[in-house]
Amino acid sequence: MIHKPKHPGRLVKSLCLEPLNLSVTEAAKALKVSRPTLSKLLNGRINISPEMAIRISVVFRTSDKLWVDLQAGYDLWKAQQKKNKLHLKPLAIPKEAA
């Protein structure tokens, strides 16, 4: 089983803000978002939207696809944790269709 991945917002903090010694306020200003919005993202309480991925990519010179992919991977991991609660079973495929 794969270990729990870090929320992508926490990666923004450790890979983008911390190396530049930026405060949340300074980074929010550069990203043109509110400080509370960025704080929620950095603390893993909201997801990275495609628009936020673009903002991060422009301001911190990274790939927007990276952030979208990290968010999708995190979301998929969370969904997989609930897979058994869905009580799903594969359909039986007739032999002539296989």
PAKEBA-708603 format. One record per residue (C-alpha): residue in three letters; chain; x negated, y, z negated. Coordinates in steps of 0.1 Angstrom, whole numbers. Layout:
+--------+--------+-------+-------+-------+
! residu ! chaine !    c1 !    c2 !    c3 !
+--------+--------+-------+-------+-------+
!    ALA !      A !     X !     Y !     Z !
...
+--------+--------+-------+-------+-------+
//
This chain:
+--------+--------+-------+-------+-------+
! residu ! chaine !    c1 !    c2 !    c3 !
+--------+--------+-------+-------+-------+
!    MET !      A !     0 !     0 !     0 !
!    ILE !      A !   -13 !    34 !     9 !
!    HIS !      A !   -18 !    58 !   -20 !
!    LYS !      A !     4 !    89 !   -23 !
!    PRO !      A !    -9 !   115 !     0 !
!    LYS !      A !   -14 !   151 !   -11 !
!    HIS !      A !    14 !   175 !    -2 !
!    PRO !      A !     1 !   196 !    28 !
!    GLY !      A !     7 !   228 !     9 !
!    ARG !      A !   -19 !   217 !   -17 !
!    LEU !      A !   -43 !   211 !    12 !
!    VAL !      A !   -37 !   247 !    24 !
!    LYS !      A !   -48 !   259 !   -10 !
!    SER !      A !   -79 !   237 !   -12 !
!    LEU !      A !   -90 !   240 !    24 !
!    CYS !      A !   -80 !   276 !    33 !
!    LEU !      A !   -75 !   298 !     2 !
!    GLU !      A !  -102 !   285 !   -21 !
!    PRO !      A !  -132 !   285 !     3 !
!    LEU !      A !  -124 !   322 !    11 !
!    ASN !      A !  -117 !   330 !   -26 !
!    LEU !      A !   -83 !   343 !   -16 !
!    SER !      A !   -55 !   349 !   -41 !
!    VAL !      A !   -20 !   338 !   -34 !
!    THR !      A !   -10 !   374 !   -30 !
!    GLU !      A !   -38 !   381 !    -5 !
!    ALA !      A !   -30 !   350 !    15 !
!    ALA !      A !     7 !   357 !    15 !
!    LYS !      A !     0 !   392 !    29 !
!    ALA !      A !   -22 !   378 !    56 !
!    LEU !      A !     4 !   352 !    65 !
!    LYS !      A !    32 !   378 !    64 !
!    VAL !      A !    53 !   358 !    40 !
!    SER !      A !    64 !   365 !     4 !
!    ARG !      A !    42 !   356 !   -24 !
!    PRO !      A !    69 !   333 !   -40 !
!    THR !      A !    73 !   315 !    -6 !
!    LEU !      A !    36 !   308 !    -4 !
!    SER !      A !    34 !   298 !   -40 !
!    LYS !      A !    62 !   272 !   -35 !
!    LEU !      A !    43 !   258 !    -5 !
!    LEU !      A !    10 !   256 !   -23 !
!    ASN !      A !    26 !   239 !   -52 !
!    GLY !      A !    43 !   213 !   -30 !
!    ARG !      A !    79 !   226 !   -36 !
!    ILE !      A !    86 !   234 !     0 !
!    ASN !      A !    75 !   219 !    33 !
!    ILE !      A !    53 !   234 !    60 !
!    SER !      A !    77 !   244 !    88 !
!    PRO !      A !    66 !   246 !   124 !
!    GLU !      A !    65 !   284 !   121 !
!    MET !      A !    44 !   283 !    89 !
!    ALA !      A !    21 !   259 !   107 !
!    ILE !      A !    16 !   285 !   134 !
!    ARG !      A !    10 !   312 !   108 !
!    ILE !      A !   -16 !   291 !    90 !
!    SER !      A !   -33 !   281 !   122 !
!    VAL !      A !   -37 !   318 !   134 !
!    VAL !      A !   -47 !   332 !   100 !
!    PHE !      A !   -71 !   305 !    91 !
!    ARG !      A !   -82 !   294 !   126 !
!    THR !      A !   -70 !   259 !   123 !
!    SER !      A !   -47 !   237 !   145 !
!    ASP !      A !   -10 !   242 !   141 !
!    LYS !      A !    -5 !   205 !   151 !
!    LEU !      A !   -27 !   195 !   122 !
!    TRP !      A !    -3 !   210 !    97 !
!    VAL !      A !    28 !   197 !   114 !
!    ASP !      A !    12 !   162 !   115 !
!    LEU !      A !     2 !   163 !    79 !
!    GLN !      A !    37 !   173 !    69 !
!    ALA !      A !    53 !   146 !    90 !
!    GLY !      A !    30 !   120 !    75 !
!    TYR !      A !    38 !   131 !    40 !
!    ASP !      A !    75 !   131 !    48 !
!    LEU !      A !    73 !    96 !    62 !
!    TRP !      A !    54 !    83 !    32 !
!    LYS !      A !    81 !    97 !     9 !
!    ALA !      A !   108 !    81 !    30 !
!    GLN !      A !    90 !    47 !    30 !
!    GLN !      A !    91 !    48 !    -8 !
!    LYS !      A !   129 !    46 !    -5 !
!    LYS !      A !   131 !    20 !    23 !
!    ASN !      A !   142 !    -9 !     0 !
!    LYS !      A !   171 !    11 !   -14 !
!    LEU !      A !   185 !    14 !    22 !
!    HIS !      A !   193 !   -24 !    21 !
!    LEU !      A !   187 !   -27 !    59 !
!    LYS !      A !   183 !   -59 !    78 !
!    PRO !      A !   170 !   -64 !   114 !
!    LEU !      A !   196 !   -74 !   140 !
!    ALA !      A !   194 !  -109 !   153 !
!    ILE !      A !   184 !  -108 !   189 !
!    PRO !      A !   198 !  -136 !   211 !
!    LYS !      A !   171 !  -158 !   226 !
!    GLU !      A !   181 !  -150 !   262 !
!    ALA !      A !   176 !  -113 !   255 !
!    ALA !      A !   141 !  -118 !   241 !
+--------+--------+-------+-------+-------+
//
